[in-house]
Amino acid sequence: MTSTEPRLQHLYLSHLAPAFDFGAFKLILDVSRLRNPAAGISGALIFDGERFCQLLDGPQAAVQALIDRLGTDRRHVGLTVLHSSANPTAKPQQGWSNGYCGANDLDVFAGEDGLRGEAALAAFMAIVAGSDMSD
Ligand SMILES: Cc1cc2nc3c(=O)[nH]c(=O)nc-3n(C[C@H](O)[C@H](O)[C@H](O)COP(=O)(O)O)c2cc1C
């Protein structure tokens, strides 16, 4: 990705669909590890056993194409956009990582009163920092 290329940063929360179990997460990790670096997408995906929270950061077209695929993926439901920023000022996330967070960590984003925008981004980064992450 060049510095002139528009960048998109996108953070969302979703729920594992009832028809799927933990095995879905493993398959999602496999495809993410393969495709995200190839597309220049960095960020992180965390899972608490029931909910996903994912930050995507990269070239606008590539991130938007992934958002479109996520929108039709039946393994999760109830997608809520927590933060979306074209040409974000924050420095890009380095690399791609994933991990498991505590059962209550994602509660701060839940419901209409949940954190949104830059506050949500900051909270997500804090959760990632405190979680057992791998790449
Ligand atoms: C919670 C969640 C997170 C996902 N994250 C990614 C991701 O970071 N990168 C990716 O390529 N696919 C991700 N996927 C899978 C995509 O929705 C899609 O299945 C995959 O990219 C393959 O798309 P295709 O079969 O249309 O080529 C995720 C799916 C879910 C449910």
The ligand as an SDF file (V2000), in Angstrom:
LIG
                    3D

 31 33  0  0  0  0  0  0  0  0999 V2000
  -16.4540  -12.6400   12.0170 C   0  0  0  0  0  0  0  0  0  0  0  0
  -15.8430  -12.8960   10.6780 C   0  0  0  0  0  0  0  0  0  0  0  0
  -14.6180  -12.3350   10.3650 C   0  0  0  0  0  0  0  0  0  0  0  0
  -14.0240  -12.5690    9.1250 C   0  0  0  0  0  0  0  0  0  0  0  0
  -12.8330  -11.9780    8.8430 N   0  0  0  0  0  0  0  0  0  0  0  0
  -12.2830  -12.1650    7.6270 C   0  0  0  0  0  0  0  0  0  0  0  0
  -11.0550  -11.5210    7.2950 C   0  0  0  0  0  0  0  0  0  0  0  0
  -10.4680  -10.7840    8.0950 O   0  0  0  0  0  0  0  0  0  0  0  0
  -10.5330  -11.7620    6.0630 N   0  0  0  0  0  0  0  0  0  0  0  0
  -11.1510  -12.5610    5.1340 C   0  0  0  0  0  0  0  0  0  0  0  0
  -10.6420  -12.6980    4.0300 O   0  0  0  0  0  0  0  0  0  0  0  0
  -12.3170  -13.1810    5.4350 N   0  0  0  0  0  0  0  0  0  0  0  0
  -12.8820  -13.0080    6.6410 C   0  0  0  0  0  0  0  0  0  0  0  0
  -14.0570  -13.6270    6.9480 N   0  0  0  0  0  0  0  0  0  0  0  0
  -14.6190  -14.5730    5.9640 C   0  0  0  0  0  0  0  0  0  0  0  0
  -15.3430  -13.8560    4.8480 C   0  0  0  0  0  0  0  0  0  0  0  0
  -16.6620  -13.5130    5.2680 O   0  0  0  0  0  0  0  0  0  0  0  0
  -15.4250  -14.7690    3.5940 C   0  0  0  0  0  0  0  0  0  0  0  0
  -16.0420  -15.9840    3.9110 O   0  0  0  0  0  0  0  0  0  0  0  0
  -14.0280  -15.0700    3.0580 C   0  0  0  0  0  0  0  0  0  0  0  0
  -13.2950  -13.8890    2.8920 O   0  0  0  0  0  0  0  0  0  0  0  0
  -14.0900  -15.8070    1.7060 C   0  0  0  0  0  0  0  0  0  0  0  0
  -14.8930  -15.1040    0.8100 O   0  0  0  0  0  0  0  0  0  0  0  0
  -15.2760  -15.7200   -0.6100 P   0  0  0  0  0  0  0  0  0  0  0  0
  -15.6760  -17.1450   -0.4040 O   0  0  0  0  0  0  0  0  0  0  0  0
  -16.4080  -14.8490   -1.1090 O   0  0  0  0  0  0  0  0  0  0  0  0
  -14.0530  -15.5960   -1.4580 O   0  0  0  0  0  0  0  0  0  0  0  0
  -14.6680  -13.4150    8.1790 C   0  0  0  0  0  0  0  0  0  0  0  0
  -15.9130  -13.9760    8.5070 C   0  0  0  0  0  0  0  0  0  0  0  0
  -16.4900  -13.7280    9.7430 C   0  0  0  0  0  0  0  0  0  0  0  0
  -17.8140  -14.3650   10.0650 C   0  0  0  0  0  0  0  0  0  0  0  0
  1  2  1  0
  2  3  1  0
  2 30  2  0
  3  4  2  0
  4  5  1  0
  4 28  1  0
  5  6  2  0
  6  7  1  0
  6 13  1  0
  7  8  2  0
  7  9  1  0
  9 10  1  0
 10 11  2  0
 10 12  1  0
 12 13  2  0
 13 14  1  0
 14 15  1  0
 14 28  1  0
 15 16  1  0
 16 17  1  0
 16 18  1  0
 18 19  1  0
 18 20  1  0
 20 21  1  0
 20 22  1  0
 22 23  1  0
 23 24  1  0
 24 25  2  0
 24 26  1  0
 24 27  1  0
 28 29  2  0
 29 30  1  0
 30 31  1  0
M  END
$$$$
